Amino acid sequence: MTEIMPFKGYRYNSEKVPDLGKILAPPYDSISDDEQKALYELDENNVVRLAFGMTYPNDNNSNNKYTRSASTLKKWISEGILVQDEKPAIYLYEQIVPLDEVQSHSSIGFVALLKLDDFSGNSVMPCEESVIFAKNDRFNLLSATNANFGMINCIYSDETKTVSSIISEISETEPDMDFTAENGITHRLWTITYDPTIRTVREALMNKPIVIADGQNRYEACLDYAKMLRKSNPDPNGSEGYNYIMALFSNINDDGVLQIPVHRLVTNPKFKPDYLIAGAQDHFKVEKIIVDTDMTELVDTMRKQIATQRKENKIAFYCGGNYFYRFTLTDPEYLATILPDKSDAYRSLDITVLNHLIFKELMNINEDNYYERITYTKEYEKAVKSVHDGEYNCMFMVNPTRAYQITEIAKRGEKMPERSVCIFPKPATGILTYKF
């Protein structure tokens, strides 16, 4: 049974921090070193100091990014920079992303506490594999602060749209927070304390499996931390604050939930394009497509040429110049012979096809050297330009993971390869803080 709970969140005090647009940060695993530095310089109260602090050469066990986060959190609360809401609430959170001068995209869901489950009860299902060093980092931060500074991103399926109708009604009212961040995204937050509404939302999700779309490392870190504290608690009752994690819940059937692809850039000193093209023809139909214009047109053509509404795998391969190759999988049944224990949904992922039939079989990239050779990116044009300019040897452009693949794989207890899913937009860090 899925259990969600209201909570008394901490929010930035607009009287102490007048420009709320400068205090947010992306999720910790989306922040580069340069972005981290820029966020430090943007505002002295930017949440990056809590969620993803800088490290220094003289750091030690008593003075490091985790201890500094804990002391900063304590200081900000005592000074009234962060203020706790008086009543337990669930929150409605909307992000409005400008697409161009006229169009924008709205993504909206609700924020509540999710009771931690060890995946044995099928109430909470992992989506991707976790990464040990990232999980350890989040565990250390949690141990120092007893706080969630950002929310994990969860999806559920509700074709009746019971909760969506509540969201639609509340979103027509005046929000409690409404501001635009430095990146142009508008953030709006509503506080819901009305018990009947909270009860309706809780009951609507009680029998709905929850899939972790983003935040697997944070979830598992919280689960490990809760297990540790339970052992030291002589009389736990299950309602302790450490048994919950702050989460954003979105209905996969809503128009505002977008999956965007995560492409792969490759660094390989022994890379031979001709060898790869020849070898790929064992499993793919390979087509060379020339684009004799500019970089933007090349990227647009790549996207259009692999886009498909059918259950098929099309991948674009680019290694420089004014052309690319389209790989279309011709023998999906081969994957069943090398991955017999995996579901059809798992084998149908573009990333599964890429990892096993190209990286492993043709480029000698496997678990041992994957992180050394592969870089993830969601930005089409920057990725192509980085290959064109010689920063990387090549790139592979993939299609977004489909909703049915996410839910089917999770239901079967499988985990997708890392960075197979990216829900857009990701919830910002700093909108709410959960401290227990």
GILIN-V896455 format. One record per residue. RES is the residue in one letter. PHI is phi in degrees with one decimal (* if undefined). OMEGA is omega in radians with two decimals (none if undefined). Layout:
BEGIN
res:phi:omega
RES:PHI:OMEGA
RES:PHI:OMEGA
END
This chain:
BEGIN
res:phi:omega
M:*:3.11
T:-79.1:3.14
E:-119.9:3.03
I:-118.2:-3.05
M:-137.6:2.95
P:-72.6:3.12
F:-153.8:3.10
K:-96.1:-3.07
G:-76.8:3.00
Y:-94.5:3.10
R:-132.0:3.08
Y:-65.4:3.12
N:-84.3:-3.08
S:-65.3:3.08
E:-74.6:3.11
K:-92.1:-3.12
V:-125.2:-3.01
P:-65.8:-3.11
D:-104.7:-3.11
L:-66.8:3.13
G:-65.5:-3.09
K:-103.2:-3.02
I:-105.3:-3.13
L:-84.9:3.07
A:-146.1:3.01
P:-69.4:2.99
P:-54.0:-3.00
Y:-53.7:-3.06
D:-82.5:3.06
S:-108.8:-3.05
I:-103.3:3.06
S:-81.2:3.11
D:-60.3:3.14
D:-66.4:3.13
E:-67.2:3.11
Q:-61.0:3.12
K:-62.3:-3.13
A:-64.7:3.12
L:-68.9:3.06
Y:-60.2:-3.08
E:-78.6:-3.08
L:-64.0:-3.12
D:-159.5:-3.11
E:-66.5:3.14
N:-107.4:3.13
N:-62.7:-3.04
V:-64.7:3.12
V:-58.8:3.11
R:-65.2:3.10
L:-91.0:-2.95
A:-87.0:-3.05
F:-154.7:-3.07
G:-68.7:3.14
M:-77.2:3.04
T:-105.2:-3.11
Y:-130.9:-3.07
P:-58.4:-3.08
N:-95.8:3.10
D:-61.2:3.08
N:-144.2:-3.07
N:-63.9:-3.10
S:-99.7:3.13
N:-142.8:-3.11
N:-151.8:-3.04
K:-63.5:-3.13
Y:-77.5:3.12
T:-66.4:3.11
R:-67.6:3.08
S:-62.4:-3.13
A:-62.5:-3.12
S:-70.5:3.10
T:-66.1:3.11
L:-60.3:3.13
K:-60.6:-3.13
K:-65.6:-3.11
W:-65.5:3.10
I:-69.3:-3.12
S:-66.3:-3.14
E:-87.6:3.12
G:78.8:3.07
I:-71.7:2.99
L:-109.0:-3.08
V:-125.2:-3.13
Q:-86.2:3.06
D:-64.2:-3.05
E:-77.9:-3.07
K:-118.3:3.03
P:-60.6:-3.06
A:-146.9:2.76
I:-105.9:-3.00
Y:-124.9:3.01
L:-97.2:-3.03
Y:-127.1:3.14
E:-122.4:2.99
Q:-119.4:3.10
I:-114.6:-3.04
V:-104.4:3.10
P:-70.4:3.11
L:-96.4:3.03
D:-156.7:-3.08
E:-69.0:-3.07
V:-115.0:-2.99
Q:-93.6:3.05
S:-145.4:3.13
H:-121.0:-3.14
S:-108.3:3.05
S:-124.0:-3.04
I:-139.4:3.11
G:-159.3:3.14
F:-118.5:-3.09
V:-111.4:3.10
A:-154.7:3.04
L:-87.2:3.08
L:-110.6:3.12
K:-70.9:-3.09
L:-68.5:3.13
D:-130.9:-3.08
D:-84.4:3.10
F:76.9:-3.13
S:-85.1:-3.06
G:-98.3:3.13
N:61.7:3.04
S:-87.3:3.06
V:-121.6:-3.06
M:-123.5:3.09
P:-72.1:-3.11
C:-106.6:-3.07
E:-131.0:3.05
E:-70.3:3.06
S:-84.9:3.14
V:-117.7:-2.94
I:-60.3:-3.08
F:-69.9:3.08
A:-70.3:3.13
K:-65.5:3.10
N:-63.9:3.11
D:-62.2:3.14
R:-68.4:3.09
F:-63.4:3.14
N:-64.2:3.12
L:-66.5:3.14
L:-63.8:3.14
S:-62.1:-3.11
A:-80.6:-2.95
T:-115.1:-3.00
N:52.4:-3.05
A:-150.2:2.93
N:-109.0:-3.14
F:-94.4:3.08
G:-133.3:-3.13
M:-103.8:3.00
I:-74.4:-3.06
N:-106.9:-3.10
C:-117.7:3.07
I:-124.6:3.06
Y:-140.4:-3.13
S:-115.6:3.12
D:-143.2:-3.10
E:-68.2:3.09
T:-74.2:3.11
K:56.9:3.11
T:-60.1:-3.14
V:-71.3:-3.13
S:-60.6:3.12
S:-67.4:3.07
I:-66.4:3.11
I:-59.1:-3.12
S:-61.1:-3.12
E:-68.3:-3.10
I:-68.6:-3.09
S:-67.3:3.08
E:-82.3:-3.14
T:-91.0:-3.13
E:-73.1:3.14
P:-74.6:3.08
D:-79.5:3.06
M:-134.0:-3.14
D:-156.7:-3.11
F:-154.3:-3.13
T:-112.3:-3.12
A:-81.3:-3.09
E:-60.4:-3.11
N:-86.2:3.08
G:90.7:3.14
I:-81.8:3.09
T:-90.6:-3.13
H:-116.0:3.13
R:-130.9:-3.08
L:-136.2:3.05
W:-115.6:3.11
T:-100.0:-3.08
I:-112.7:-3.14
T:-114.8:-3.11
Y:-70.3:-3.01
D:-55.8:3.13
P:-59.2:3.11
T:-67.4:3.10
I:-60.1:-3.13
R:-63.8:3.12
T:-61.9:3.13
V:-64.8:-3.14
R:-61.8:-3.12
E:-69.5:3.14
A:-65.3:-3.11
L:-98.2:-3.02
M:-57.6:-3.11
N:-109.1:3.14
K:-100.9:3.04
P:-63.4:3.14
I:-107.2:3.12
V:-107.9:3.10
I:-79.6:-3.11
A:-84.2:3.12
D:-154.8:-3.14
G:121.5:-3.11
Q:-59.4:-3.14
N:-64.6:3.13
R:-66.1:-3.14
Y:-62.6:-3.10
E:-67.1:3.07
A:-64.4:3.11
C:-64.5:3.13
L:-64.4:3.11
D:-63.6:-3.14
Y:-65.9:3.11
A:-62.9:3.13
K:-62.3:3.13
M:-65.1:-3.11
L:-71.0:3.10
R:-62.6:-3.14
K:-65.8:-3.11
S:-90.8:3.13
N:-98.0:-3.05
P:-69.0:-3.06
D:-142.6:-3.13
P:-73.4:3.10
N:-117.5:3.09
G:89.4:-3.12
S:-98.0:-3.14
E:-60.6:-3.08
G:-59.0:-3.11
Y:-72.2:3.13
N:-85.6:-3.07
Y:-130.9:3.07
I:-135.4:3.12
M:-76.3:-3.06
A:-141.1:2.97
L:-99.3:-3.09
F:-111.9:3.13
S:-130.2:3.10
N:-82.1:-3.10
I:-61.8:-3.13
N:-87.1:3.11
D:-83.0:-3.11
D:-66.0:-3.06
G:-75.3:-3.12
V:-89.6:-3.13
L:-114.9:2.98
Q:-100.8:3.09
I:-114.3:-3.07
P:-77.0:3.05
V:-115.5:-3.05
H:-86.0:-3.10
R:-121.1:2.98
L:-101.4:-3.02
V:-121.1:2.97
T:-114.3:-3.09
N:-149.1:-3.09
P:-58.8:-3.09
K:-99.3:-3.07
F:-64.7:3.11
K:-130.3:-3.08
P:-56.5:-3.10
D:-62.3:3.11
Y:-63.6:-3.12
L:-65.5:-3.14
I:-61.4:-3.14
A:-66.2:-3.11
G:-67.8:-3.10
A:-63.9:-3.08
Q:-70.7:3.04
D:-68.8:-3.06
H:-125.8:-3.04
F:-129.5:2.84
K:-84.4:-3.04
V:-108.9:-3.13
E:-127.4:3.07
K:-89.7:-3.10
I:-123.1:-3.10
I:-96.0:3.10
V:-124.1:-3.01
D:-93.1:3.09
T:-131.3:-3.10
D:-110.5:-3.06
M:-63.1:-3.13
T:-61.5:3.13
E:-67.3:3.09
L:-61.0:-3.13
V:-63.6:3.14
D:-61.3:3.13
T:-66.8:3.09
M:-58.2:-3.12
R:-61.9:-3.10
K:-68.0:-3.05
Q:-74.2:3.09
I:-105.3:-3.14
A:-62.8:-3.13
T:-154.2:3.04
Q:-97.5:-3.12
R:-89.4:3.09
K:-83.4:3.14
E:-145.0:-3.09
N:-113.6:3.06
K:-127.6:-3.08
I:-129.3:3.09
A:-97.9:3.14
F:-117.5:-3.11
Y:-128.4:3.14
C:-131.6:3.10
G:112.2:3.10
G:86.3:-3.09
N:-106.0:-3.11
Y:-150.7:3.05
F:-146.4:3.11
Y:-116.3:3.03
R:-102.7:3.09
F:-101.5:3.06
T:-115.2:-3.08
L:-63.0:-3.10
T:-107.7:-3.13
D:-133.4:3.14
P:-59.4:3.12
E:-64.7:3.11
Y:-63.6:3.13
L:-63.1:3.12
A:-66.7:3.13
T:-78.7:-3.13
I:-98.3:3.09
L:-129.4:-3.04
P:-66.3:-3.09
D:-90.3:-3.12
K:-98.5:-3.13
S:-76.6:3.07
D:-60.3:-3.14
A:-62.9:3.12
Y:-63.7:-3.11
R:-69.1:-3.11
S:-84.0:3.14
L:-66.3:3.04
D:-57.1:-3.10
I:-68.3:3.07
T:-62.6:3.12
V:-59.6:-3.11
L:-63.7:-3.09
N:-62.0:-2.99
H:-92.4:-3.04
L:-92.2:3.13
I:-114.3:-3.09
F:-62.3:-3.04
K:-73.8:-3.03
E:-80.7:-3.02
L:-112.0:-3.05
M:-120.7:3.12
N:55.4:3.08
I:-107.3:-3.08
N:-136.9:-3.09
E:-58.9:-3.06
D:-72.9:-3.07
N:-124.6:-3.05
Y:-59.3:-3.08
Y:-70.4:3.09
E:-74.4:-3.02
R:-100.4:-2.98
I:-111.1:3.03
T:-121.3:-3.14
Y:-89.8:3.06
T:-154.4:3.06
K:-107.1:-3.04
E:-99.3:-3.05
Y:-62.2:-2.97
E:-69.0:3.10
K:-63.3:3.14
A:-65.2:-3.14
V:-63.7:3.14
K:-64.1:-3.13
S:-66.2:3.05
V:-75.2:3.13
H:-58.1:-3.11
D:-87.3:3.06
G:88.2:3.13
E:-70.9:3.07
Y:-127.8:3.14
N:-73.9:-3.10
C:-163.8:3.06
M:-140.7:3.06
F:-123.6:3.12
M:-97.7:-3.08
V:-122.2:3.07
N:-91.5:3.09
P:-63.7:3.00
T:-67.9:-3.08
R:-85.1:-3.10
A:-58.9:-3.10
Y:-65.6:3.11
Q:-67.4:-3.14
I:-59.7:-3.06
T:-69.9:-3.11
E:-66.3:3.14
I:-65.1:3.13
A:-63.7:-3.14
K:-60.9:-3.12
R:-84.9:3.11
G:78.0:3.11
E:-93.0:3.05
K:-120.3:3.11
M:-71.2:3.04
P:-56.6:-3.12
E:-55.2:3.11
R:56.9:3.00
S:-86.6:-3.03
V:-125.4:2.97
C:-143.8:3.09
I:-83.1:-3.09
F:-116.8:-0.17
P:-83.8:3.06
K:-74.3:3.10
P:-64.9:-3.13
A:-73.0:3.02
T:-87.1:3.11
G:111.2:3.09
I:-63.4:3.11
L:-140.0:3.01
T:-126.2:3.05
Y:-108.1:3.11
K:-122.6:-3.13
F:-123.3:none
END
